[in-house]
Amino acid sequence: MNGEDRLARPEAEEVTASGTVERVVFRNEETGFAVFRLKTSGGVISCTGYVYFSQGEGEALEVTGHWTEHPRYGRQLQVTGWSKPVPTDREVAIQLFRRLEGVGRRVARRIVAALGPGAVDAILDHGEAALAGIQGLSPEKAQSIVQQVRAHHGVQKVLGQLMALGISPGAAMRVYRVLGEGCLEDIRRNPYLLAGVAGIGFGQADGVARRLGIPADSPFRLQSALLHTLAGSTTEGHCWLDRAFWLAKTAEMLAGIDGDPWEADQFEEAAGTLAREGQIRQEEDRVYLASLWEAEEQVARWAADRLRVAALHSAGLDDLIQSYERESGVTLSFTQREAVRTAMASPLLILTGGPGTGKTTTVRAILWCRQQLNPQTKVGMAAPTGRAARRLEEVSGFSAATVHRLLGMRVEGIAQFDEENPLPYDLIIVDETSMMDILLADKLVRAAGGAGVILVGDVDQLPSVGPGHVLHDLIQAGVPSVRLDVIFRQARESNIVVNAHRVLQGELPRQGGDFWFVEVSGATTAETNAAIAVRLEQAVQNLLAEGYSPADIQVLSPTKKGELGTEALNIRLQQLMNPRQMGKKEIPFGRKGERAWRVGDKVIQMRNDYEKEVFNGEIGMIEDVDPEEGVLLIRFGDALHEYERDEWDQLRHAYAITIHKSQGGEYPVVLIPMTTSHYILLYRNLLYTGITRAKKLCGLIGMPRALGLAVRNTRPVLRNTRLTEKIQVYSRGRGADPGDP
Ligand SMILES: Nc1ncnc2c1ncn2[C@@H]1O[C@H](COP(=O)(O)OP(=O)(O)OP(=O)(O)O)[C@@H](O)[C@H]1O
């Protein structure tokens, strides 16, 4: 039986059942999805669906849904609607109030005597006012009763009404959690509040607003649209937008939805409100989201403060370095020594260089010297991604964490360590800092306290996915930095390393050894692309035959779209590396169920999940799937995680990933298709980043012209940031806050 046949198909007929919850087998706190047993007069039934439990076990519930047949768990009710029965019988009502905390039999009786058996509804509708005048109820107790009744019964009304506005069950739960009990009133007034809740964007909030009859020129709408445009620019890496451009872009976006032209100056008032409310910050013609402005300011002031601290050169340092050389058998180069000296003397150092230039070796020397000077030195090591952290651990011999974990970040934006509670280290070393965006840099510097900070990275790699160009800007601003640019002999034996440096110099890579280029040609570009895809498959087959595992082989593409984009390649490569097989479990997905998550699939996490502690860009493997529940069991490193159906959007297949996503990763074998169809993405840093991900073998397959274009194209990174200028201003002591109104 194949995976699709195993999928339970709901029977058409809708059924209703009521009873009490016997056991909650599984509950996802984030989405509200639950598996539970309901004790009904006809026996215990198994149910699945989005249900909000206030108590869980023992809770009365009425559910509607469809029967499904699960191959392992048998008959289950797939719940599509639910309610918590409000008692209509006096004695039942009294029992219900008695179950509330702090309510005795006497008070319960008095409430029901005053309000009748419909007391619950009266309290839901009128709140504390309904309880006014009931003997023996203090205002605090009345408040507590209202809260408890709302928690038991009110939430379903709210969720039901949210769903009626077109919000999905999972999102409705999130809205309720984020915006709280009064969310409906707030949303009716300003539906654009929804745009701030995870998973709901401006477009969906706008749809709700239309349903609620909010006028198209409502100030809330204009403000939300403006914030949307500004936040959108951060996906291109910008920290700020030019004001006139911002207004015009927002006008254009709304005109695209409404069909009518909007004038940019219609947004002036909305922009003024956002500035007054502190949601945006303006510096002359530049407009920032407040959070980005604050982050840039913070990092700038921090770097400037450290620049002002005079470097303290310790006299015996050269002797110490010589001892290290004797001990380790490594003779450091002139530049490496300079890096060690600067690291000892300055509270901040940037160590940059391409592959094989000796960054890790230098870090080892620095650690050794620090330990010799003070054996008590506490060192914190981190990298922006889990895999980069694991690698740092391997090469340095010290334990390393992700920056998020180091800072104790459990949810986006909130860190356990900050200026009030600094990290307990004397020295903090962060690797792969080209990947660090301004928001993460802000968190790091806030928590650094008095510790020395060494930022290690390769400034020629692609910049961070998030906003800012931090490593580059810090170097530009004159932060003490050492650039290692000599490739060591051992590294020179690798054409991967040599070619990475050649590409940076604008030279074509040379073939041979661990680096090869397969030329593919055809009569037309389309034909050539098709031939490249076939040749890529052959290369994968050959590598598998040579004993490489699917996990060893990583295909990288500049883009997601097109025949040689990651989406199309993933379909081909899944068929090749993990084909459908009898007995291999899978779950179909996609609009027509044409794709499948299959046991053994390689997958990539697409955004940070703080609960699971699985971060953007991490690669995992599907170990098991439950087609009935829609649950995927995925291994990331040592940990296994469950992904519910509504979490699948966090995942993609990872046989092919974009070069952007591969940042900070390393793979034994990297294969990159090269086509002129990716014209706008063919540039030097991108190719360089792709090549430097390979450890044992790097294969480029495609058009020589595409390779030539990529090597020659030095497209500069254009990101709107002011970090460099701000550091320079602050370090000269001109402390005027450019953003103060
Ligand atoms: N001073 C030195 N003398 C001789 N060999 C060295 C020296 N420094 C580094 N190496 C050797 O050069 C190679 C690359 O060094 P290292 O791993 O430190 O570079 P890296 O910049 O961290 O490289 P990557 O970014 O590729 O990890 C290693 O084999 C290392 O042993």
The ligand as an SDF file (V2000), in Angstrom:
LIG
                    3D

 31 33  0  0  0  0  0  0  0  0999 V2000
   51.3570   29.7530   10.3390 N   0  0  0  0  0  0  0  0  0  0  0  0
   51.0900   28.6210    9.7060 C   0  0  0  0  0  0  0  0  0  0  0  0
   52.0730   27.8310    9.2470 N   0  0  0  0  0  0  0  0  0  0  0  0
   51.8160   26.6800    8.5920 C   0  0  0  0  0  0  0  0  0  0  0  0
   50.5840   26.2300    8.3490 N   0  0  0  0  0  0  0  0  0  0  0  0
   49.5470   26.9640    8.7950 C   0  0  0  0  0  0  0  0  0  0  0  0
   49.7350   28.1960    9.4780 C   0  0  0  0  0  0  0  0  0  0  0  0
   48.5310   28.7020    9.7820 N   0  0  0  0  0  0  0  0  0  0  0  0
   47.6350   27.8310    9.2920 C   0  0  0  0  0  0  0  0  0  0  0  0
   48.2280   26.8040    8.6980 N   0  0  0  0  0  0  0  0  0  0  0  0
   47.6110   25.6540    8.0340 C   0  0  0  0  0  0  0  0  0  0  0  0
   46.7960   26.1270    6.9650 O   0  0  0  0  0  0  0  0  0  0  0  0
   45.5980   25.3970    6.8740 C   0  0  0  0  0  0  0  0  0  0  0  0
   44.4270   26.3600    7.0090 C   0  0  0  0  0  0  0  0  0  0  0  0
   44.4610   26.9720    8.2850 O   0  0  0  0  0  0  0  0  0  0  0  0
   43.1530   27.2880    9.1380 P   0  0  0  0  0  0  0  0  0  0  0  0
   42.2870   26.0950    9.2190 O   0  0  0  0  0  0  0  0  0  0  0  0
   43.5840   27.9330   10.3860 O   0  0  0  0  0  0  0  0  0  0  0  0
   42.5170   28.3610    8.1660 O   0  0  0  0  0  0  0  0  0  0  0  0
   41.0770   29.0030    8.1790 P   0  0  0  0  0  0  0  0  0  0  0  0
   41.2630   30.3950    7.7070 O   0  0  0  0  0  0  0  0  0  0  0  0
   40.4310   28.8160    9.4930 O   0  0  0  0  0  0  0  0  0  0  0  0
   40.4270   28.1570    7.0570 O   0  0  0  0  0  0  0  0  0  0  0  0
   38.8910   27.8440    6.7670 P   0  0  0  0  0  0  0  0  0  0  0  0
   38.2010   29.1650    6.7330 O   0  0  0  0  0  0  0  0  0  0  0  0
   38.9500   27.1730    5.4600 O   0  0  0  0  0  0  0  0  0  0  0  0
   38.4680   26.9660    7.8730 O   0  0  0  0  0  0  0  0  0  0  0  0
   45.6300   24.3710    7.9940 C   0  0  0  0  0  0  0  0  0  0  0  0
   46.0780   23.1740    7.4520 O   0  0  0  0  0  0  0  0  0  0  0  0
   46.6520   24.9340    8.9640 C   0  0  0  0  0  0  0  0  0  0  0  0
   47.3000   23.9230    9.6800 O   0  0  0  0  0  0  0  0  0  0  0  0
  1  2  1  0
  2  3  1  0
  2  7  2  0
  3  4  2  0
  4  5  1  0
  5  6  2  0
  6  7  1  0
  6 10  1  0
  7  8  1  0
  8  9  2  0
  9 10  1  0
 10 11  1  0
 11 12  1  0
 11 30  1  0
 12 13  1  0
 13 14  1  0
 13 28  1  0
 14 15  1  0
 15 16  1  0
 16 17  2  0
 16 18  1  0
 16 19  1  0
 19 20  1  0
 20 21  2  0
 20 22  1  0
 20 23  1  0
 23 24  1  0
 24 25  2  0
 24 26  1  0
 24 27  1  0
 28 29  1  0
 28 30  1  0
 30 31  1  0
M  END
$$$$
